[in-house]
Amino acid sequence: MSNAYKKAGVDLQSGYRTIELIKKEIQKTYRPGVIGDIGSFGGLFSLTAFKGYKNPVLISGTDGVGTKLMLALMFNEHRTVGEDLVAMAVNDILAQGAEPLFFLDYIAAGKINPEKIATIVSGVASGCVKAGCALIGGETAEMPDMYREDEYDLAGFAVGIVEKEKIMDAGKVKAGDVLIGLPSSGLHSNGFSLVRKILFKDNNINPDMLLTGMPLKEHLLTPTRIYVKKVLPVIKNNTVHAIAHITGGGFDENIPRVLNPGQGVVIESTAIPSLPIFEFLKKVGRLNPREMYNVFNMGIGMILIVPPAAVSNIVAEFKSASFDALIIGRVTDCPGVVIR
């Protein structure tokens, strides 16, 4: 043990204890393809288990949790943000048609608290189980002077696999295609700089106040919904032209990413469920309702763009899986996102 390093602010023993605490949680995520165990210099994953692919393509995605972490620190609740971390990356690669295979995380902290880190990784592992991907490695860095002792940051990296001809892209989207919206669990992990400003900078809102019977802080930290296990069977069994993951930038930024030049969409706002947290933010922050669609997911976390002939089968398949699928709009030949 290095006493000199400890005096500089880095406790190697805390890192070793953290690994022991998280081993069992990580092992719960393992799936066919995982080689070895944590502790190597790199995570190993074999593709030999995926023999059914003719022209497999690996799709990767990386993301963080953003300033939602500041609320996790404020409320001393650290498990849900680990699940958020996984969701943001796996939902992105799912939007291109990929099945997530494995995930790696990065945690940087001012001071490693083994129990806190274990709680965070427990959330990461939970997210991986929900996404069907393995947590095969990661890094925990103790960085005194870079962060305060109680502060940390998260980043994650996911890799998935898809048959080349089944990769989702805008080329298949046509005017008249239907938008099927999948409900979000709430705010997910976007818009929290505005959320914090409205609730805790501009207004001294009590985070323990009840909103529809649940403390406000629980609404704020509800983890991002992971759509993988609901959507993969649907895109396997039906024609889906494109998928948009509604993250930062809301409807206005994310839907056009999966459209062709000159195309736009018309969204029927009455088809979208009104979640209490968005209504509360609109009221307290005196926000323009249309502007909210440019910041938040407004209750829709993912959108499938499908040909009209496929709509009834897709909605029925989601319903049989006990999941709502809402017809919320259509593709047009007029650029832009119209909310009416």
Secondary structure, 3 states (H helix, E strand, C coil): CCHHHHHCCCCHHHHHHHHHHHHHHHHCCCCCCEECCCCCCCCEECCCCCCCCCCEEEEEEEEECCCHHHHHHHHCCCCHHHHHHHHHHHHHHHCCCCEEEEEEEEEEECCCCHHHHHHHHHHHHHHHHHHCCEEEEEEEEECECCECCCCEEEEEEEEEEEEHHHCCCHHHCCCCCEEEEEECCCCCCCCHHHHHHHHHHCCCCCCCCEECCEEHHHHHHCCCCCCHHHHHHHHHHCCCCEEEECCCCHHHHHCHHHCCCCCEEEECHHHCCCCHHHHHHHHHHCCCHHHHCCCCCCCEEEEEEECHHHHHHHHHHHHHCCCCCEEEEEEECCCEEEEC
